[in-house]
Amino acid sequence: MSIWNKYCTKNINESLKEEKHVDVLIIGAGMTGLNTAYYLKDFKNIVVVDANEVGYGVTLGSTAKINYLQSGIYRKISKARTEAVASSYLKSQKYAVGQIKEITESENIDCSFRKVPSFIFAYDEEEIDKVKKEVTFLLSNGVDIKRKELPKNICAFDSYMVEDTYIFNPIKYLKGLKNILEKNNVSIYEKTKILKIDKGDEEYVCSTEFAKIYAKNVVVASQYPYFTMPFMLPLKSYCEKSYMLVSRVKKDGMFTCINTQNPIYSCRFYEDRNDIYQISLSESHNIAFKSNDKYHFEQVQKRFNLKNSDIVLKYSNTDIITPDGLPYIGEIKENLYVACGFNTWGMTNSVLAASIISDDILNVNNEFTKLFNPKRFTLAHIFYLPYIIFSQAKSFVGSKLFRNKSWYSSRVFNMREKGVSYGVYFDEAGRMHKVINKCPHLGCSLIFNETEKTWDCPCHSSRFDVDGKCIKGPSNYDISVKEKSTHEE
Ligand SMILES: Cc1cc2nc3c(=O)[nH]c(=O)nc-3n(C[C@H](O)[C@H](O)[C@H](O)COP(=O)(O)OP(=O)(O)OC[C@H]3O[C@@H](n4cnc5c(N)ncnc54)[C@H](O)[C@@H]3O)c2cc1C
C-alpha cells in the first residue's frame, strides 16, 4: 500500500476477450507502457494490456522525483564506461525531464506536477569527496548547481542545489494519460496478462488466458521482461529493494534530496489538500543479501528521526540495477522491444524509452538509441558478472537452505506436504492463508514480508499476496493452493 494507492480508480477496464490484430502491442501500463503509447498514438494502431491495472507495478511505489540529480550516477557511469557516456546520459535525463513537463503542461494533466529545488548532499565526512566529484562533473557539463544548506534537519556535511527539477503524483499522471489515449482510440485492457510471445511468419502471436493478439511490433514494458530469455537479463542486472516511510509533517519547504552512497538517504514531500507528507527512503540493498523487512523499516525510521505517531505508511519497492548505470532500452529481436534496468530513475528513463522505441518503430533517428542498446555487453558487464552470478546463486540457495525464520512472528510458518513446500500465514482474525512456497519464475523459495503481508522472492523480486495472487513480476503465475494447476511445481 503506497501513498499513491488511493488515486488508483475503481474504474478498471475490461480484460481482453477477443482476438486482436495490431501494429503495436504494449505489455504493461506503467510509466514505460503508457508513455510509449502516448508517443505512438497518432501514428499506429495500438493495444496496451496490463496484468493488473494502470500504474499498479513499480510505478505505484515510486517516490516519483523527476530529476537528473541522481545520487552518484554520473560517477558510476564515468567509472564503468567513460565521462563522455556519462555526459550523454545527463543530456538524455535533462531531455526527459523537459518531455514530462511538456506532456503534463500541454495536455493539462492534473497530477500535482510542480517545480521544486533538489539537493545532493554528503551525509558524513567520508562522502564529501564523492559529492564534490559529482558536482564537478555537473558543473563541467553546464549544470547550474550551487552550494546551499539543506533546509531540513538532515545531517549534511556539504550540500548543493539545482532548481530545474520536478515532482508529481505518478498515478494521477498515468490516469491522465489513460484518458488521453482512450480518446485517441488506443485500447487499454486491464487484468490481461500476456503469458507467451511466439514469433509467427509475419508478426508476433501473444497469448493471454482468453485470447491471442497478433502484433507487428511488441513492446515489453513489464519492468522485468522475463519472456525474452535470449536477452539474459538475470545475468546483466540485479534487483535492489528500498524501504519508504510516509510521515505527516508540518508546513515545510518543498524540495527533494539524496546523498551519493549507501546508506541512501532520499526524501521528497507531497501536498494533499491541507496535509503535507514526507516520503523518506533508505536501506537500499541488493535483494540477494538481506531480507528482514521489519529491521529495515526500523532503520529508516531511525535515520530520519521519525516519530511513531507521525508515520502513516510503510512500504518497500524494487527496481532493476545495471552494471554500467544505464538502462536497457530498444530492439532485442526484430520488432521486439524492451525497456528496463532504470536504476531507480524510471520517471525520466520511461519517457526516454518511449521516445527511443517509438522513433525506432516509426523509422526516425534518435540520438540516444545507441547509448541504451539493450544487447550491449561491456567491460563493466564482464567485471560485474561474478558478483551477479554470486548474488543469483546466493539468493537461490539461500532461499532454500537458510530461510531465516527468526524474524517471523508466530503467525507465519513453512511446511512440507507430499514433497511440496507451503507457506502459511494466520491473519489477525485467525484465518489461515496457505500458498505454495515456490516462485513460479525460477523456483526460489519465498520470504514472508511481515510489514506488508506479502510473500516476496529474494531472487528477482516477484511478490504475492497472502492468498498467492501474483502482484509483481517477473513471475507470471500465482502460487495459490487452489490454483496449483496454473504453476509448474
Ligand atoms: C523505491 C523506489 C523509488 C523510486 N523512486 C523514483 C524516483 O523518485 N524517480 C524516478 O525517476 N524513478 C524512481 N523509481 C523508479 C521507477 O519507479 C520505475 O523505474 C518505474 O516506475 C518503472 O516503470 P515501468 O512502467 O517500467 O514498470 P511498472 O510500473 O512496474 O509497470 C509494468 C507493468 O507491467 C505489468 N505487467 C507485468 N507483467 C505483465 C504481463 N505478463 N502481462 C501484462 N502486463 C504485465 C505490471 O502489472 C505493471 O503494471 C523508484 C523505484 C523504486 C524501487
The ligand as an SDF file (V2000), in Angstrom:
LIG
                    3D

 53 58  0  0  0  0  0  0  0  0999 V2000
   11.9130    2.5830   -4.0880 C   0  0  0  0  0  0  0  0  0  0  0  0
   11.8900    3.1890   -5.4450 C   0  0  0  0  0  0  0  0  0  0  0  0
   11.8140    4.5700   -5.5880 C   0  0  0  0  0  0  0  0  0  0  0  0
   11.8270    5.1370   -6.8540 C   0  0  0  0  0  0  0  0  0  0  0  0
   11.7770    6.4870   -6.9940 N   0  0  0  0  0  0  0  0  0  0  0  0
   11.9450    7.0480   -8.2010 C   0  0  0  0  0  0  0  0  0  0  0  0
   12.0140    8.4600   -8.3470 C   0  0  0  0  0  0  0  0  0  0  0  0
   11.9070    9.2160   -7.3820 O   0  0  0  0  0  0  0  0  0  0  0  0
   12.2010    8.9610   -9.5940 N   0  0  0  0  0  0  0  0  0  0  0  0
   12.3540    8.1620  -10.6680 C   0  0  0  0  0  0  0  0  0  0  0  0
   12.5960    8.6620  -11.7620 O   0  0  0  0  0  0  0  0  0  0  0  0
   12.2300    6.8070  -10.5790 N   0  0  0  0  0  0  0  0  0  0  0  0
   12.0470    6.2400   -9.3700 C   0  0  0  0  0  0  0  0  0  0  0  0
   11.9620    4.8810   -9.2570 N   0  0  0  0  0  0  0  0  0  0  0  0
   11.9760    4.0390  -10.4610 C   0  0  0  0  0  0  0  0  0  0  0  0
   10.6240    3.9920  -11.1310 C   0  0  0  0  0  0  0  0  0  0  0  0
    9.5850    3.9880  -10.1800 O   0  0  0  0  0  0  0  0  0  0  0  0
   10.4940    2.7480  -12.0070 C   0  0  0  0  0  0  0  0  0  0  0  0
   11.6630    2.5400  -12.7380 O   0  0  0  0  0  0  0  0  0  0  0  0
    9.3300    2.9090  -12.9750 C   0  0  0  0  0  0  0  0  0  0  0  0
    8.1620    3.1870  -12.2380 O   0  0  0  0  0  0  0  0  0  0  0  0
    9.1600    1.6550  -13.8120 C   0  0  0  0  0  0  0  0  0  0  0  0
    8.0300    1.8520  -14.6310 O   0  0  0  0  0  0  0  0  0  0  0  0
    7.6250    0.7200  -15.6630 P   0  0  0  0  0  0  0  0  0  0  0  0
    6.4440    1.1950  -16.3790 O   0  0  0  0  0  0  0  0  0  0  0  0
    8.8190    0.3350  -16.4660 O   0  0  0  0  0  0  0  0  0  0  0  0
    7.2990   -0.5380  -14.7540 O   0  0  0  0  0  0  0  0  0  0  0  0
    5.9440   -0.8130  -13.8630 P   0  0  0  0  0  0  0  0  0  0  0  0
    5.4490    0.4230  -13.2340 O   0  0  0  0  0  0  0  0  0  0  0  0
    6.3120   -1.9460  -12.9660 O   0  0  0  0  0  0  0  0  0  0  0  0
    4.9180   -1.2680  -14.9330 O   0  0  0  0  0  0  0  0  0  0  0  0
    4.9670   -2.5510  -15.5080 C   0  0  0  0  0  0  0  0  0  0  0  0
    3.5400   -3.0270  -15.7140 C   0  0  0  0  0  0  0  0  0  0  0  0
    3.5900   -4.2330  -16.4580 O   0  0  0  0  0  0  0  0  0  0  0  0
    2.5570   -5.0780  -15.9960 C   0  0  0  0  0  0  0  0  0  0  0  0
    2.9120   -6.4550  -16.3480 N   0  0  0  0  0  0  0  0  0  0  0  0
    3.9110   -7.2220  -15.8650 C   0  0  0  0  0  0  0  0  0  0  0  0
    3.9080   -8.4230  -16.4420 N   0  0  0  0  0  0  0  0  0  0  0  0
    2.8780   -8.4260  -17.3300 C   0  0  0  0  0  0  0  0  0  0  0  0
    2.3490   -9.3950  -18.2290 C   0  0  0  0  0  0  0  0  0  0  0  0
    2.8680  -10.6110  -18.3450 N   0  0  0  0  0  0  0  0  0  0  0  0
    1.2740   -9.0600  -18.9840 N   0  0  0  0  0  0  0  0  0  0  0  0
    0.7060   -7.8330  -18.8860 C   0  0  0  0  0  0  0  0  0  0  0  0
    1.1740   -6.8870  -18.0290 N   0  0  0  0  0  0  0  0  0  0  0  0
    2.2430   -7.1780  -17.2780 C   0  0  0  0  0  0  0  0  0  0  0  0
    2.5170   -4.8300  -14.4870 C   0  0  0  0  0  0  0  0  0  0  0  0
    1.2440   -5.1600  -13.9500 O   0  0  0  0  0  0  0  0  0  0  0  0
    2.8260   -3.3500  -14.3980 C   0  0  0  0  0  0  0  0  0  0  0  0
    1.6820   -2.5450  -14.2840 O   0  0  0  0  0  0  0  0  0  0  0  0
   11.9190    4.2960   -7.9890 C   0  0  0  0  0  0  0  0  0  0  0  0
   11.9770    2.9140   -7.8600 C   0  0  0  0  0  0  0  0  0  0  0  0
   11.9700    2.3490   -6.5970 C   0  0  0  0  0  0  0  0  0  0  0  0
   12.0490    0.8730   -6.4680 C   0  0  0  0  0  0  0  0  0  0  0  0
  1  2  1  0
  2  3  1  0
  2 52  2  0
  3  4  2  0
  4  5  1  0
  4 50  1  0
  5  6  2  0
  6  7  1  0
  6 13  1  0
  7  8  2  0
  7  9  1  0
  9 10  1  0
 10 11  2  0
 10 12  1  0
 12 13  2  0
 13 14  1  0
 14 15  1  0
 14 50  1  0
 15 16  1  0
 16 17  1  0
 16 18  1  0
 18 19  1  0
 18 20  1  0
 20 21  1  0
 20 22  1  0
 22 23  1  0
 23 24  1  0
 24 25  2  0
 24 26  1  0
 24 27  1  0
 27 28  1  0
 28 29  2  0
 28 30  1  0
 28 31  1  0
 31 32  1  0
 32 33  1  0
 33 34  1  0
 33 48  1  0
 34 35  1  0
 35 36  1  0
 35 46  1  0
 36 37  1  0
 36 45  1  0
 37 38  2  0
 38 39  1  0
 39 40  1  0
 39 45  2  0
 40 41  1  0
 40 42  2  0
 42 43  1  0
 43 44  2  0
 44 45  1  0
 46 47  1  0
 46 48  1  0
 48 49  1  0
 50 51  2  0
 51 52  1  0
 52 53  1  0
M  END
$$$$
